[in-house]
Amino acid sequence: MKIKNKNYSTLWVENSKIKIIDQTKLPFKLIIKELKTLGDFCRAITQMEVRGAPLIGVTAAFGLALALRKDASSKNIDKSINALLETRPTAVNLRWALSYIFKRIKNKRTQDRAKLSLELAKNKARRHN
């Protein structure tokens, strides 16, 4: 989207930080938020700060990738996926994105999971934007 002659994506990575445009404030205000925790991602989805099925899936993918930076254990993968799924239980794109990433990281070494999940999330974002 273009605002004051500047192009914006609705979600992007800037200096290893994940940022969104809070869509609940549009069109009257442009509020950019940095999502720092799994809880931030869950809230952004639940509160509809991100909207549209593809973007919800991309947001969930980045939320999982961020959660795995701190702890890429199988237990934390399950916990993080469940937390994200609870935000919108009927969201097909959200479930698909998490399943897509899970299938590709589940048998990887723990130390490789965070990097791979971030690459997969970035690929989903490129296709969305």
N, C-alpha and C positions, 0 to 999 in steps of 0.2 A: 504494500500500500504506500501511497505517496502522501506525505504530510509536510506542508511548507517547503515544497520542492526537494524533499529528502525521502529516499526510498527506505521503507522499513519492512522487515519480516515480522510476523506475529510472534515468532520465537527464534532466538539466535544464540550463538555462543560467541562471547567476546572476552578475550584474555582468560580462557578456561572457566568463565562464568556464564551461567545460563540465564538469559533474560527473556522476558515476555512483555508484550503490551497488554495491560489490563483492559480487556474488552468490555468490562462492565462500565467503564468510564467514557467510552467512545459514544458519540462523536464530539462531546463537549470538552473533554480533557484528554491529554496524552500522558498517561502514567506508565512509566517503565518500571518493572519490578525485577529484582534478581531473585531467583529461586535457589536457596542455599541448602535446604534440607528436604528429606523425603516428605515431611509434613507440609512444607511449602508447595511441593508439587501436588500433593493430595488436595490441599486447600484450593489451589488454582483450578483444579478440575472440578471439585465440588461446588465452589462458589461461582463457577462459570467465568472465571477470569480469562480462560481460554475456551474458545467455542468452535464447534464444528467437529464432526467425527474424525477426519484425518488429523487435525491439530491435537485433539484429545489423545489420540494414539501416540503421536510424536512426543507430546508432553510426558506421557506415562513412560515411554522408552527412555527419555532423558532422566526422569525420576529414578528409574531402576539403575541406570548407569551411575548416577550420582551416589545412590545408596551403596553401590558396590565399590566405590572408591575407598570407603571407610572399612567395609567388611564384605569380602566376596565369598564368604562361606556359603555352603548350600543352605544352611539354616536361615541366613540373612536374605538370600535370594527368595526363598519361600515366603518369609515374613514381609519383605518389600513388595513382592508381587501381590500378595493377599491384601496389603494395605491399599495399593493402587487399584486393584479390582473392586474393592469396597466403595471407592469413590463414585463409580457409575456402573453398577453390576450388569446393566443391559447394553453397555456400549461395546459394540462389536469391534470397532477399530482399536479400542483400548485393549481388549482381550487378545485380539490378533497380534498387536505389536508386542505385547509382553510374551506371548507364546512364541512368536518368531525369534525373539532374542533368547528366551530360555532354551529353546531347542539348540541354539548355536553355541551357548556357553556352558551348558550343564556338564558336559564331559571334558571341558577344558581345565587346565591347571588353575587352581584358585588365583594365583598371582597374574594370570592372563585374562581373567574374566572381566575386570573393570575396563581395561583398555578396549577389548573386543566389543563389549556392550556399548561403549561410547561411540566407537566407529559405526556400529549398526544404527544407533540412534541418529547420528549425523547423516547417514545415508537416507534414513527415513525422512529427515527434515529436508534434505535437498530435493527429494521427490515431491514433498508437500509444497515447498515454496516454488 
